[in-house]
Amino acid sequence: MASLACTVDGIKFSNPFVIGSGPPGTNAKVIAKAFEEGWGGVIAKTISLDASKVTNVAPRYARMRASESREVLGWQNIELISDRPFDTWMDEFKQLKDSYPDGVLIASVMEEYNKDAWIELIERTQESGVDAFELNFSCPHGLPERKMGAAMGQNSEILEEVCGWVNSVATIPVWAKMTPNVTHIVDPARAALRAGCEGVAAINTILSVMGVDLETLRPQPTVEGYSVPGGYSCKAVRPIALRMVMELATMMYGGGSGNPIGEMSSGEFPDRSISAIGGVETGEDAAQFILLGGSTVQVCTGVMIHGYKLASELCRGLEAFMEKHGFDSIEDFRGHSLQYFSTHAELVRRQHEVKAREKAERAGIVTKDTAWDGDSFVEQSNRLVSND
Ligand SMILES: Cc1cc2nc3c(=O)[nH]c(=O)nc-3n(C[C@H](O)[C@H](O)[C@H](O)COP(=O)(O)O)c2cc1C
């Protein structure tokens, strides 16, 4: 019987499905709803010490739909972190932990490049009883103007220093959330893990421009006639997220015979975790992220499209996948598919080998001892002679 329960960095999850930081974890009411609906954990909307610096605009989303089915494929947002006061959040975290002691509650936090601010943020937040931290080094819009979010996550040196500050005071597990808006995601991830983070989360949104309205000639989403590039999420980003999770897992846990990122194939951080994110809407989507090394799987936009009840569908789909393959636990298949990534040269070599074998077999040439047979034994022997 397949079990979805898993323990990651010492935290017990009833299932690996975690609400990703964003609107679905934006206050105590919606977080409570997520726990009621059976989500394994919730990462609250990102908070910082001074919410008065945060001012959101409306509209702040734009969607890409399939032309016929109208299904939502891509979602852009220009939303900032939480605009709710830090003290309100602390009260809500405490209430939530009192009401849902078994619900895994993770605080997503972000600050400017200032040691005292980060230390205050971590110390005060962990007093509220949250189970872990996710450090938001990845928001691609608005906050980089204050040198926060992706601006920090794109600079491995700064990121390592900030993770060091956090880990000097954090008494609970810390995940660093990576931005995909870099050339090599393994570099900042390595810096975070070197600085003592228990895990990495990937990916945040991909910097994007959703489109230009051909009537008004204004970019979308349009606010008083103007726009800014935003963050892209939903189904459309899943292949990119899978690739980045694969690269992180290969660096951390080791990979196949020909390593796709051209690095050592034994892992550098075998005991750390990956929380995989990007375009998950079904249990089958999640299974793929786990096969590529994810210990937990986060969902943000999927909840905005399908609602909190999605949790039961995700669990059902993942369980069905596990039953089909005879996997009893998440650990039974986590990272299983990493071994099948290789280099392009290796693919060419394998293909040549198969073609050469097929050609020999067509010509009746014995290439394996199992191919010898009693009736054509003499002919088979003759075909292997080189000097007649
Ligand atoms: C409207 C919106 C707001 C978001 N806000 C945050 C945030 O405050 N902090 C954060 O770390 N990520 C935030 N994200 C990013 C998501 O947590 C997630 O990394 C990303 O959307 C990809 O996953 P998905 O395709 O499941 O949404 C936000 C995403 C959306 C769509």
The ligand as an SDF file (V2000), in Angstrom:
LIG
                    3D

 31 33  0  0  0  0  0  0  0  0999 V2000
    0.4620   35.7480   -7.9240 C   0  0  0  0  0  0  0  0  0  0  0  0
    1.7310   35.1220   -7.4360 C   0  0  0  0  0  0  0  0  0  0  0  0
    2.3620   35.6290   -6.3020 C   0  0  0  0  0  0  0  0  0  0  0  0
    3.5520   35.0370   -5.8340 C   0  0  0  0  0  0  0  0  0  0  0  0
    4.1360   35.5300   -4.6980 N   0  0  0  0  0  0  0  0  0  0  0  0
    5.2510   34.9230   -4.2080 C   0  0  0  0  0  0  0  0  0  0  0  0
    5.8220   35.3330   -2.9780 C   0  0  0  0  0  0  0  0  0  0  0  0
    5.3360   36.2240   -2.2770 O   0  0  0  0  0  0  0  0  0  0  0  0
    6.9670   34.7140   -2.5630 N   0  0  0  0  0  0  0  0  0  0  0  0
    7.5480   33.6940   -3.2660 C   0  0  0  0  0  0  0  0  0  0  0  0
    8.5790   33.1480   -2.8570 O   0  0  0  0  0  0  0  0  0  0  0  0
    7.0040   33.2800   -4.4370 N   0  0  0  0  0  0  0  0  0  0  0  0
    5.8770   33.8490   -4.9010 C   0  0  0  0  0  0  0  0  0  0  0  0
    5.3110   33.3880   -6.0640 N   0  0  0  0  0  0  0  0  0  0  0  0
    5.9800   32.2980   -6.8200 C   0  0  0  0  0  0  0  0  0  0  0  0
    5.3930   30.9130   -6.5070 C   0  0  0  0  0  0  0  0  0  0  0  0
    5.5440   30.5540   -5.1570 O   0  0  0  0  0  0  0  0  0  0  0  0
    6.0620   29.8200   -7.3860 C   0  0  0  0  0  0  0  0  0  0  0  0
    7.4420   29.7710   -7.0920 O   0  0  0  0  0  0  0  0  0  0  0  0
    5.9000   30.0680   -8.8900 C   0  0  0  0  0  0  0  0  0  0  0  0
    4.6700   30.6800   -9.1750 O   0  0  0  0  0  0  0  0  0  0  0  0
    5.9790   28.7730   -9.7210 C   0  0  0  0  0  0  0  0  0  0  0  0
    5.0730   27.7910   -9.2640 O   0  0  0  0  0  0  0  0  0  0  0  0
    3.5720   27.5920   -9.8250 P   0  0  0  0  0  0  0  0  0  0  0  0
    3.6690   27.3760  -11.3000 O   0  0  0  0  0  0  0  0  0  0  0  0
    3.0320   26.4110   -9.0620 O   0  0  0  0  0  0  0  0  0  0  0  0
    2.8380   28.8580   -9.4830 O   0  0  0  0  0  0  0  0  0  0  0  0
    4.1120   33.9420   -6.5320 C   0  0  0  0  0  0  0  0  0  0  0  0
    3.4640   33.4430   -7.6690 C   0  0  0  0  0  0  0  0  0  0  0  0
    2.2860   33.9930   -8.1150 C   0  0  0  0  0  0  0  0  0  0  0  0
    1.6020   33.4150   -9.3280 C   0  0  0  0  0  0  0  0  0  0  0  0
  1  2  1  0
  2  3  1  0
  2 30  2  0
  3  4  2  0
  4  5  1  0
  4 28  1  0
  5  6  2  0
  6  7  1  0
  6 13  1  0
  7  8  2  0
  7  9  1  0
  9 10  1  0
 10 11  2  0
 10 12  1  0
 12 13  2  0
 13 14  1  0
 14 15  1  0
 14 28  1  0
 15 16  1  0
 16 17  1  0
 16 18  1  0
 18 19  1  0
 18 20  1  0
 20 21  1  0
 20 22  1  0
 22 23  1  0
 23 24  1  0
 24 25  2  0
 24 26  1  0
 24 27  1  0
 28 29  2  0
 29 30  1  0
 30 31  1  0
M  END
$$$$
